[in-house]
Amino acid sequence: MAKILGISAFYHDSAAAITVDGEIIAAVQEERFTREKHTAKFPIEAIKYCLEETGLTIDELDAIVFYDKPILKFERLLQTYYSFAPKGLISFLKAIPVWINEKLFLKKMIYDGLKEIGSYDKKSLKLLFSEHHLSHAASSFYASPYEESAILTIDGVGEWCTASIAHGKGANIEVKQEMNFPHSIGLLYSAFTYFLGFKVNSGEYKLMGLAPYGNPNASETNEFIAKIKSDLIDIKSDGSLWMDQSYFGYATGLRMIKTAKWEKLFGVSKRKEESELTQSYCNLALAIQKVTEEVVLKMAQQAKKITGSKNICLAGGVALNCVANGELIKENIFENVYIQPASGDAGGALGACWAIHYLYFEKERVVSPGTDAMKGAYLGPDFVEKEILSMSRKAKANFIEYDNDSALFNSVAKELAEGKVVGWFQGRMEFGPRALGNRSILGDARNEEMQKTINLKIKFREGYRPFAPIVLKEDANKYFDLTQDSPYMLIVAPVSENIRLGLPENYYEMPLFERLYVKRSNLQAITHVDFSARIQTVSNDTNEKLTGLLKAFKSVTGESVLVNTSFNVRGEPIVCTPFDAYRCFMSTNMDILVLNNFMYIKSEQPDAENNEKWKVKFERD
């Protein structure tokens, strides 16, 4: 019975995961504890939680595994600077001391980090390293319900690899084809993220949300696509690509791109963060999204050609591009598509556990057809009544306690139907970037003002950002053109024609926010400007409480769809503890908070009118 701790750290989205005999016991990002979004620090708190959840000490582990190989990364760094010399000298002089003092001695950093968790016998500790893209591949294939599958991993860069095609059979993974640095569709997408005024490694989803505001019929959009494919990249038939490095700075520079060359190529200036989003920026976002979809589809076709499989598993940061995922499913290249819900670097910690379990310890794999191994991604901490009551006393919070779920669901459903916004906190916290109904903010999808209300008054984020729907699994086809379940909110699909409304003739010529507020469907709050939605299907198999709430809402309104967004404000990680949730509730214009079976009504709380006090407290703590 192998007991394995996996760690990802020192780049972004540090995390820890633990498996026992191949079963996931716990997995969580460090940011949820430290409250530092996308933290790269060694995941001390995440590891502590994983060990507590299993009842194990460090000495009782059979192995600890890091999700990539730093020496290979250092080799890539040196070879890249050598290849580009004498360019990049300033960047080289900045990067090398960091590598020599820190990352090159990563083993020592891991040992030191573990000391902060507890004492252990260093001599008996088995510390292993998995390759980055193998960790990604393992995180998806071993989680999937497939005995055999093609595996496609795509991200920015691991050690050398930027995309890989592998074939999984039973407990084995065989890498078939790789694309290497500096050529990377993930880095290309991040370069556009930077040019459009968003932060690299965290703003890519904002670019994806902006793309539908581009005009697909505009000549400018088509010209942008043509320029990307003629000047920046050359896309090969197998989905691999060559990137003209004279336009980019990420290989040896301190910035992603050569800004002046990009501005000349596209005829627009690099957007400053928070500045106006003109139609040209929207068209450029749509252009790179379409190019990315083309590359992903060609890579998938190549994976099909190499493996002959009817199944495909996806992982890596680009697998979080839900629009591309939707296009892949629509193309019907594979009969079955599985996407790891924690596809980014955090999920690498889990994949590393499985890679060691199956490939190093050579354990047998048992697959349950139709059921994945992720347990709904509910792999983080949960909190019992005692802890919630303790928080309530400290915060002097007023609450109503429900003695049965049915009464709670009916009460919350009525509040939602009246336009109230509800913070919903239940059970174990989700692993990965998506809130899947245990740390969520919920609203009525029929409400025309809900999208604006949640964006501007609760999340304090960009007003154009879309919201995802949660829907009862059995009702999904009533609302969406969806051909498979989407329990992890990783697929974008069109809303059904029967709930759409007609558009004005000048719709695509309207400015961004005028277009946003045109009524498009009977579920306005979750219908994006291109009639798409990022869907989460819900059933008792994945989340009994969320299913119960949706059924109660259906009995009140006749509809089984709600807005679901992550329980946090802009710039903060998703809430972890009851106190995190109460702070967020009090610092925003949220109306209701539900912690397990306890309901908190904003108007009945001390300092209900003084959310600035709680904002300050939130920042300090």
N, C-alpha and C positions, 0 to 999 in steps of 0.2 A: 504494500500500500504506500505509494510514493506521495510524500507531502512536500509540495513545491511552492516557494514564494517567488513571484515575478515582480520585477521593478522596471519602470520607465522613469527617466529623470534627465536633468541637465540640458534639455533643449526647450521643450514646452510641454504642458499638460502632463506633469509628473503624476504617477499613479502606482498603485500596488494591487496585486491580485494573488489569491492563494487557491490551490487545488489540492484535493486529497483523493487519491485513487482516480484522478482524472475529472472529478466533479468540482465545479466551481463552488467554493464556500463563501468567498467574499471578493469584491473588486470595487475600488473607489479611487477617485482623483484626489490628490493632495489639496487642491484649491478649495474643496468643500470644507476643509477643517481650518486652513490658514486664512481663508477669505481673500486670497490674492489670486485673481483670475489668471488662468493659464500658467500658474507658477511652474518654474523649472527646477525648484529646489528638491533636494533629496526628500522622498516622501515619508518622513518620520511618522507623522500622524496616521497616514494611510496604512503603513505597515503595522503600527500598533493596533489599529482597528482589525486588520486582517488576522493578526495573531490572537486577539481577544475573541474574535468570532469563532475561531477553531479551537481555542483553549490550548494552543501550542506555544512553546518557547522557541527561540532561534535554534537552540541545540537539538530540538526534536525534529527539525526540518531535514529532509533528505537532500535538498538542494535549494540554493538561491540563484536565480537566473536574471541577468540584465538583458534588456530587449535588443541591444545591438552590440557591435564590436568596435570599440573606440580606436583600436590600433589601425583597423582598416580605414576608418574615417580620417585618421591622422595621415595615413599614406595617401589618401585622396587629396587632402589639403596640400601636402608637399608636392605631389606630382602636378596638381593643377597650377600652383604658383610657378613651378618650374616651366611648365608648358607655356604660360602666358608671360613669363619674364621678358623684359624688365617691368612690364605693367604690374600694378598691384603691390608695389613695394610698401607703400604706407599701410595698406590693409594687412600685408604679411607681418610687418613689424608690430601691429596691434594684436593680431590673432595668435602668433606663435607663443608669446609669453603665457597667454591664457591656456593654451594646450599643454605647454610644458609644465606649468605650475598646477594645473587642475586636471584637465580631461585626460592627459596622457597617463596620469597616476590615478585613474578612476577606481582601480581596485582599492587603493588606500581610502579614497573618499567614501566608497561603499562600506568598508570596514569601520571607518570612523562614524559614519551615519548609523550603523547598526549598534555601535556602542552607546549611542544616545537613547536607544530603545531598551537595552538591557545587556547584561554581561553574557558572554558566550565563549565557547572554546574555539578560537580561531583556527587551530590546527585541524580540527575535525570538520570545519565548515566547508562544504562543497560549493564553491562559487563558480558559476558557468556563464557563458555569453552566447546568445543566439544572434544570428544575423537579422538585421532590421526587417527586410522584406519576408524572410521566413517567419518571423514573429507575426507579421500581418497575415500572411497566408494561413498560418496555423490558427490564428484567432477566428478566422472565418470558416475554414474547412472543418476543423474539429468541433466547432459549434453547430455546424449544419446538420440536417437530418439525412445527408447523402452518404452512402457507402463509397461512392466514386464521384468525382467532380473535377471540372476545369477550375482553376483558381487564378483570378486576375487581381493583382495588387498595383495600385497607382498612387503615388504621393509626390512630394517635392524631391527629396533625396534621402536615402538611408546612408549606408557606407559609400558605395558607388552607385548602386542600383536606384533607378527612379521609377521603374515599372517592371513587373515580372509576370510571366505566364507559367503556371505550374499545373501538375496533374496529381490529384489526391486519390489514393486507392487504399481503402481500409485504414491502417494506421500510418501509411507512408505518404510522403509528399516528395515529388520529384520536380525540380525546377527545369523548365524546358527552354525558356527564352527570357532574356533580360534586356532592358534599355538602360544605359548608364549616363551618369553626369558628364557634361553639363546640360544634356538634352533632357527636358522634363516638362510634361504637360502640366504637372502640379506647380512647378516654378514659373511657367508661363502664365498660368492663371493668377498666381500670387503677384507677378509683375504687373498685371492689369489691375489687381487689387490696389497696389501701391500707386499706380498712375491715376486711378480714379479717387484717390484721397482716403482710402481705408487702410487699416493696419494689417500688415502681412502676418499670417498665421492665426489671425482671429477675425479679420474682416471679409474673408472670402465668401461667407454666407450672405453678407450684405450685398456683395456684387451679384450673387445669384438672385437675391430678392429684387435687385434693381433691374436686372436684364429684361423682365417682361414689360417694363416701361419703354423699352426700345421699340421703334416702329419697324416691324418686319417688312413693310412695303416701301420703306424709304430707300432712295438710291444711296444715301449716305451710309446706311447700315451695310448694304451690299458692297460698297466701296471699302468700308472698314474690314470686312471679311476678306476681300480680295487682297488688301494690303498686308494683313496678317499672314496670309498664305503665300504671298509672293516675296515679301521682304523679311519677315521675322522668322518664319519656319517653313520647312519643306516636309509635308506629311507623306510618309511612305504607305504602300498598300497594306502593310501589316499593322499599321497604327503607330509604328515607331516614327520619330521625327528628328530632324536636324534643325538646330536653332542657330541663327546668325549671331554669334557672340559679340559682334561689334555694336549691337543694340542693347546689350545687357551688362550689368556690373556685378551680379551676384557671385560669379566665379572667383574673382580676386579683388573686387571693390567693396566699398562700404555701403553701397546702395544697390537696389534691385536692377535698375535700368540706367541707360544713358539718356537722361531726360530730354536734352536738346534734340537728339535724334528722333525720339518718339514724338515730340511736339511737331517737328518738321514733317514726319511721316503722316501723322493723322490730322494735322492742321488744327489741333486744339491744345491748349495749355494743360499741364499737369494740374489736376484739381487739388485745391487746398482743402484740408479736412474741415468739415462743417460748412463749406461754401455751397452756393446754389448748384443744384443738379440740373443742368441744362439738358435739352433733348439730345445733343451730341454725345454727352456722357452716357445717357441711357442707351443710345444706339451702339456705342462702343462696348458697353456691358453686354448687350445682346449679341454682338458680333463675337466676342471671345467665348461666350456661353455656347453659341452654335458651333464654333470651331472645336471646343472641348468635347461636345457631344459627338462630333464626327470622329475625333480621335478615339474616344472610348468605344464607339461602335466598331471601328476597324480593329481595335485591339481585341474586342470580344469575338469578332469574326475569326481572327487569327487563333484565338484560344480554342474556338470550335474546330478549326481546321487541324490544329496540332493534336488535340486530345480526342476528338470525336465524341465528347461527352454530351449528354442531354441536359446536364446540370452545370451551373457556374456559381462560384462563391466569390464575393468581392470584399476587398478591404483596402486600407490606405486612405489618406485624407480625401482623395478625389472621390472615393466611394460615398462620401457624405454629400456629394452633389446630387440631390434628389431629382432634379430635372433630368440629368443624364441617365439616372437609374430608370426613370419612367420611360425614357426613349428606348433604352435597352430592352425593357420588358415589352414595349409596343412592337419592336422589330421582330420579336419571336425567334431570335437566333437560338435560344435555349428554351427547353420546356420549363425549366425551374431555375429561378434566380434567388440566391440567398445573400444578404448583405449584413455584415457584422455591425451591430448597432453602435459599438465603440470602435469605429474604423480608424480613428486617428492614433496618435502616439500613445494615448492612455491605454487603448486596447492592446498595444504591443506588450504590455506587462502580462496580460492574460494569455496572449498568443505564445509568449516565451515559456510560460508554464507548460502549456500543452506540447510545444515543440520538444521540450526536455522529457516530458512524460512519455510521449509516443516514440520519439526518434532517438533519444539518449538512453532512457531506461527500457525502451522497446516493449512497452506495455500493449496489451491487446485493446483494440477499440471496439466498443459495442454501440451500434447506432440504433436509435429509435425512430423509424420512418415516420415522417409527419410532425416530429417534435424536435425542436432544437435544444441545445444544452444551455441556453442563456438565462433560463428562469425568468423570462420577461425583461431581463436586464435589471431586475430589482435585486441588487447585490450589495447595497450599501447599508448604513446603520438604520435601525428603527428605534422607536422610543415608546416606552410604556406609560400607562396612566400616571404612575408616581412621578416620572420626570416632567410630564406636562403640567401636573398640579404644582410641582416645585417651581417651574418657570412662572406659572400664573401668580403664585404668591409673591415672588420677587418683583414681578412687573405690576403688581396690584391690578391684575386684569380681571375683568368680569366675564363670565361665560355661562352657557347653558350646556348641561351634560345630557346626552341622549342615552337611554338604556337599551336601545335596539337600533340596528342599522336602518330598518324600514322607515322609522320616524325621522331619522336624520336625513335620509335621502329625499323624502317628501318635502321636508322643510327647506332644504337647500334648493331643490328643484323649483319651488315656488319663488324663492328669492331670485334665482337666475332668470326665471320667466318675467320677472318684474324689472329686469335690466340691471340687477346688482352684479358686481364683480366679486368673485369668490376665490380666496386663496385656499387651495385644497392640499392638505398634508396628510399622507397616509403611509403606514408600513415602511418597508425598506426603500431607501433612496436609490434612484436610478444610476446606473453606470453608463458613462458616455455623455455626449453633449445635449441629448434631447430629454426634456421632461415628458414622461410617459404616463402621467396621471397619479403619481405619488408625491411630487413636488411641483404642482402646477397652479397656474392662475386660469380660472375658467370664466366664460361669459356666454351669453346667448348669441348664437351665430346669426339669428334672424335680425338682430338689432342693428340698424343702419349706422348708429353712432359708436358701436362697440369697438371697432378697429381704431378709430381716432382716440377714444377714451383710454383704452389700454396703452396705446403707444405713448401718448403725450402726458397723461395724468397719473399713470401707474408705472409703466416701464421707463418713462423719461427718455425715450429713444426716438430715432428718426421716424417721422410720421408716415413715410412711404412703406414701411416694413409690413409684410403680410403676416397673417396668422394662420395656424394650422387647425384643421378640424379633427375632433375625435368623434367616432361614429360607431354605433353598434355593428358588429361584424355582419350580422344577418341583414342589416338595412343598407349596407354600403352601396350596393348597386342601384339603390333608389336615388342616390344623390350624386354618385361619381361613376365615371367610366373606368372602373378598376377591374383588372382581370385576375388579381391575386390578393391575398391578405397582405396588410401592411401594418403589423403590430408595433413596428419600431419607428414609424413616421419617417421612412427613408425613401418614399416613392411619391412623386408628383404625378397627378393624373387630372384630366379635365373634369369639371363639374358637368352633370348631366344636362342635356338639352331641356329637359322638362322643368328645370328650376332656373334656367337662364331667362334674362329679359333682353329686349332689343336695345341696340346701341345707337346713339346719334351718328349721322353720316361722317361728321368731322372728328370722330372719337380719337383716332391715332394722331390727329394734329393738335389735340388739346394739350396744354401744359400739364406737367406731371400731376399736380395736386387736383386740378380740375377733373382729370381723367379718373383719379383715384376715387373721387366722391360721386361719380356717375353710378346710379344704381344699376347693377349688372345682373343680380340674381335674388332669389328669395332668401338666400343665405349670404347676404352681402358681406358680413364680417370675415368670412373665410374664403371668399371668391376673389382671387387675385385679378389684376387688370387684364390678364390674358385668359380668363376663365379657368385657371388652374388652381389646384389645392394640394398641399402636402399632407397626406392623409394618415391618420392612425386608426386602425380598426381594433375594436375592443370586444372581448368576450370573457366569460367566466374562466376560460383556460389561462388567460393572461392577467386579468385584474378584476376580481369579483366586486370590489367596492365601486370602482369606476363604472362597471357594467350596471350595478344596482342604481347608481345615480342617473345614468343615461336612460334607463328604463323608467325611472320616476319622472324624469324630465319629459319623456315621451308621453307618459300618461297625463301630464299637465298640459302639454302644448301640441301633441301629435307629431312632434319631430324628435329624432334621436341623435342630433348633432349639437356639439358645443364647440366653442373656441377653446383651444388649449395652448397656453404658452408657458414658458419656464417661470418658476416662482423665483424671481429676482428682479432687480432693477439694473439699468444699464451700467456696465462696468463692474458688476458684482457677480460672483459665481452663484449658481443655484443654491437655495437655502439647504442647510443640512439638519440643524437642530430646531426644536420648538422655539427657542429664543430667537434664532435667526429669522424664523417665519414671523414671529410676533413683531420683531423690529421692522421687517420689511412691510408688513401689514400696516403698522402705525405710521410709517414714514411716507406712505403713498395714499392715494384716494381709493384704495380698495375698500369695499363695503363690509365684507364678511370674511372671517377666517375660520377654517375648520381644521382642527388638529385631532386626528382620529375621530372620536365621538364627542368632541368638545367644540361648541360653536361660540365664536367671539363676534359680536356686532359692534362695528366701529363707533356708532353714536353712543354706545353705552360704556365706552372705555374712558378711563381717566386721561385727560389731555387729548381728547378725541379731535379737538379743533387745532391742535398744535403739533402737526406732523413735522415741522422744522426741528423741534426738539429731538425727535427720533432719528431724523436724518443726521444730525450732528452726532448722536450716540452711535449710529450705524457706522459713520466714518471713523470715529475714535476707536471703536471696538473691533 
